[in-house]
Amino acid sequence: MKTTAAVVVTFERKKLLRENIRSLLAQTAADVLDIIVIDNASSDGTREYISDLIESRKIIYRNTGENLGGAGGFNFGIKLAEKLGYDNIWVMDDDCIPKKDALEEFLKWDRKLSGNYGFLSGRVFWKDGSICKMNVQKTSLTSYVKRSREPLERVIMASFVSLFLKADVVRDVGLPISDFFIWTDDWEYTRRISEKYDCYLVRTSKALHKSKNNKGADISLESQERLERYRYLYRNDVYLYRREGLKGFLYQSMRLPCHAARVLLKAPDKKAYRLRIIAEGTISGFGFHPETEFPKGERR
């Protein structure tokens, strides 16, 4: 019986998606794995490009009907995997290429921990073999994991690039918040889990992240056509860090001036516009109160 569903959210990246699917089909633990592709209404011919895999039943394909953003796509996919009865849910973007034993390593540590954890997160590398900066896990509100030979380390936040969790945990803590649309949905969701469960980085489970560059979100250097999306980032960050109480407030109070300073010092153009997005996005966060959805449809 296949007990694990790999939930892959895709949008307009059919070639990367096919490469991702190939890496999942080649897993050493593929006998316990099904693949669920959640297509955020791509217009690049994604379904046709993987039609042979759909028709051979190697993957379960669902089109959301509209672009729900990454957050909405993961909400949709995790909810479906739980509904279909999978015990484990392995979450990733379409540009994530897991190493062939990535799932086997998660399952090994699942057994060693007797299932007593909230999530397991893999080690993520970029195309040149260096650590992928945007996928480094957090050990505290202000600290990231450091280099270590220890195979297991406690963490409190992780990205949706190779995240392994139990369906029981999803039923307990709910789903990712689809209203986030993009950005911070993974930090918020994993933090929600780590508030109730011990969670871990599994260094022996590895994946490649074929992102365009190896840097995190940086409004000071972003191209003009992508600036508006940063409103989501600053709004969602307020929601995440205000839940941390005074520590979260102080952390945000230190971060925002640093972001503004980077804009003033490094931005090649539209400095006033970039600063306005930071300010307006942050202000909108104080009135942002999304509900948490649970697999059976209830909201809290």
C-alpha positions in Angstrom: 0.0 0.0 0.0 1.3 3.4 -0.9 1.4 5.5 2.2 3.1 8.7 1.1 1.9 11.4 -1.3 4.3 13.9 -2.8 2.4 17.1 -3.3 3.9 19.2 -6.1 2.6 22.7 -6.8 3.3 24.0 -10.3 2.7 27.1 -12.3 4.0 27.8 -15.8 7.2 25.7 -15.4 6.3 22.5 -17.3 9.9 21.5 -18.1 11.0 21.8 -14.4 7.9 20.0 -13.4 8.7 17.0 -15.6 12.2 16.9 -14.2 10.7 17.0 -10.7 8.4 14.1 -11.5 11.2 12.0 -13.0 13.2 12.5 -9.7 10.1 11.3 -7.7 9.6 8.3 -9.9 13.3 7.4 -9.4 13.1 7.4 -5.6 14.5 4.3 -3.9 11.2 4.3 -1.9 9.0 4.8 -4.9 7.0 1.7 -4.0 5.3 3.6 -1.2 4.9 6.9 -3.1 2.2 8.5 -5.1 2.6 11.9 -6.9 -0.1 14.6 -6.7 0.5 17.5 -9.1 -1.5 20.7 -8.3 -1.5 22.9 -11.3 -2.3 26.6 -10.5 -4.1 27.0 -13.8 -0.9 27.1 -16.0 -1.3 28.4 -19.5 1.9 27.0 -20.9 0.5 23.6 -21.8 1.5 21.9 -18.6 -1.2 19.2 -18.7 -0.4 18.3 -22.3 3.3 18.2 -21.5 2.8 15.5 -18.8 -0.3 13.9 -20.3 1.6 10.6 -20.8 2.3 10.4 -17.1 -1.3 11.3 -16.2 -2.8 8.7 -18.6 -0.4 6.0 -17.3 -1.6 6.8 -13.8 1.9 7.6 -12.6 0.6 10.9 -11.2 -2.7 12.3 -9.9 -3.3 15.7 -11.6 -5.5 18.4 -10.4 -6.0 21.9 -12.0 -7.1 24.5 -9.5 -9.0 26.5 -12.1 -7.3 29.7 -11.2 -4.0 30.8 -9.9 -4.3 30.4 -6.1 -0.6 31.3 -5.5 1.8 29.0 -3.8 -0.1 29.2 -0.5 -3.4 28.3 -2.1 -1.8 25.6 -4.1 -0.3 23.9 -1.1 -3.5 24.3 0.9 -5.3 22.6 -2.0 -2.8 19.8 -2.4 -2.3 19.0 1.3 -6.1 18.9 1.8 -6.5 16.5 -1.1 -3.7 14.2 0.1 -5.4 14.0 3.5 -8.8 13.4 2.0 -7.3 10.5 -0.2 -6.1 8.8 3.0 -2.3 9.1 2.8 -0.4 8.8 6.1 2.5 11.0 5.0 2.6 14.1 2.9 5.8 15.3 1.2 5.5 18.9 0.0 7.6 20.6 -2.7 7.6 23.2 -5.5 8.0 22.1 -9.1 11.6 23.3 -9.2 12.6 20.9 -6.4 14.6 17.9 -7.5 15.0 15.4 -4.6 18.0 13.1 -4.5 17.0 9.5 -5.1 17.1 8.5 -1.5 15.5 11.7 -0.1 12.2 10.0 0.8 13.9 6.8 2.1 15.9 9.0 4.5 12.7 10.7 5.7 11.0 7.4 6.3 14.1 6.1 8.1 14.0 9.0 10.6 10.2 8.6 10.8 10.8 5.1 12.2 13.6 6.2 14.4 11.5 8.9 16.0 8.5 6.5 16.2 6.5 9.2 14.4 6.9 11.6 17.3 7.5 14.9 15.4 5.6 17.6 13.6 7.6 17.8 10.4 10.9 16.8 8.9 12.7 19.1 6.6 15.4 18.2 4.1 18.7 19.8 3.3 18.4 21.9 0.2 21.2 22.8 -2.3 21.3 25.2 -5.2 22.4 24.4 -8.8 26.1 25.0 -8.1 26.1 22.7 -5.1 26.1 25.4 -2.4 23.4 25.6 0.3 20.3 27.2 -1.1 20.0 30.4 1.0 16.2 30.8 0.8 15.6 27.3 2.2 17.8 27.4 5.3 15.8 26.3 8.3 15.4 28.4 11.5 16.3 27.2 15.0 14.8 30.2 16.7 13.1 33.4 15.7 16.5 35.0 14.9 18.8 32.1 14.2 19.3 29.8 11.2 20.9 26.3 11.2 24.6 26.2 11.0 26.9 23.7 9.3 27.1 20.5 11.3 27.7 16.8 10.8 24.8 15.9 13.1 22.2 14.1 11.0 19.3 15.5 13.0 18.7 19.0 14.4 15.7 20.7 16.0 14.2 23.5 14.0 11.1 25.7 14.3 10.6 27.0 10.7 11.3 25.5 7.3 10.4 26.0 3.6 8.0 24.0 1.5 10.9 22.7 -0.5 11.0 19.1 0.6 8.9 19.1 3.7 7.7 15.8 5.2 4.7 15.7 7.6 2.1 13.4 8.9 -1.6 13.6 8.0 -2.4 13.4 11.7 -0.5 16.6 12.2 -2.4 18.3 9.4 -5.7 17.3 11.0 -4.5 18.7 14.3 -3.0 22.1 13.2 -4.9 22.7 10.0 -3.8 23.7 6.5 -1.5 26.4 5.1 -3.3 29.7 4.9 -4.4 30.2 1.4 -5.0 33.9 1.9 -1.3 34.5 2.1 -1.2 33.9 -1.7 2.6 33.9 -1.8 5.5 34.2 0.6 5.7 33.4 4.4 3.0 30.7 4.1 5.7 28.0 4.7 7.3 29.9 7.6 3.9 30.4 9.2 2.7 26.8 8.7 5.9 25.2 10.0 5.9 27.6 13.0 2.3 26.7 13.7 3.4 23.0 13.8 6.6 23.6 15.8 4.6 25.4 18.5 2.9 22.0 19.3 5.5 19.4 18.2 9.2 18.8 18.0 10.4 19.3 14.4 13.7 18.4 12.7 16.1 19.1 9.9 17.2 15.7 8.4 20.5 16.4 6.8 20.7 13.1 5.1 17.6 13.8 3.1 18.8 16.1 0.3 17.2 18.0 -2.6 18.3 20.4 -5.3 16.3 23.7 -5.7 16.5 25.0 -9.3 15.5 28.5 -8.5 16.7 31.3 -10.8 19.2 32.6 -8.3 20.5 31.7 -4.9 19.3 34.6 -2.8 16.2 35.3 -0.7 13.5 37.9 -1.4 15.1 41.3 -1.6 13.0 44.3 -2.6 16.0 46.5 -3.0 17.3 44.5 -6.0 14.1 43.2 -7.4 13.1 44.0 -11.0 10.3 46.7 -11.4 7.8 44.3 -12.8 7.9 42.1 -9.7 7.8 44.7 -7.0 4.0 44.6 -6.3 4.2 41.0 -5.1 6.3 42.3 -2.1 3.1 43.7 -0.6 2.2 40.1 0.2 5.6 39.5 1.9 5.4 42.5 4.2 1.8 41.9 5.1 2.2 38.2 5.8 5.4 38.8 7.8 3.4 41.0 10.2 0.9 38.2 10.7 3.6 35.7 11.4 5.8 37.7 13.8 3.0 39.4 15.8 2.0 35.9 17.0 5.5 35.7 18.6 4.5 38.4 21.0 7.1 41.0 22.2 10.0 39.0 20.6 8.3 39.1 17.3 7.6 42.8 17.5 11.2 43.6 18.4 12.4 41.4 15.6 10.2 43.1 13.0 11.2 46.5 14.4 14.8 45.7 13.7 14.3 44.1 10.2 12.2 46.8 8.6 14.7 49.7 9.0 17.4 47.3 7.6 15.2 46.6 4.5 14.6 50.4 4.0 18.3 51.1 4.3 19.1 48.5 1.7 16.6 50.1 -0.6 18.2 53.6 -0.1 21.8 52.2 -0.6 21.4 49.5 -3.2 18.2 50.0 -5.2 18.9 51.0 -8.9 15.6 52.8 -9.3 12.1 53.4 -7.9 13.5 53.9 -4.4 10.4 55.9 -3.2 8.1 53.3 -4.7 10.0 50.4 -3.0 9.8 52.1 0.3 6.1 52.8 -0.1 5.5 49.1 -0.7 7.4 48.2 2.5 5.3 50.7 4.5 1.9 49.9 2.9 2.4 46.2 3.0 3.4 46.4 6.7 0.5 48.6 7.6 -2.0 46.3 5.9 -0.6 43.4 8.0 -2.1 44.9 11.1 -5.6 44.5 9.7 -4.9 41.0 8.2 -6.6 38.3 10.2 -7.0 35.2 8.0 -8.8 32.1 9.3 -7.1 28.7 9.6 -8.8 26.1 7.5 -8.9 22.4 8.5 -9.1 19.4 6.2 -12.8 18.8 6.8 -13.7 22.4 5.9 -14.1 24.0 9.3 -12.4 27.3 9.9 -11.0 28.7 13.2 
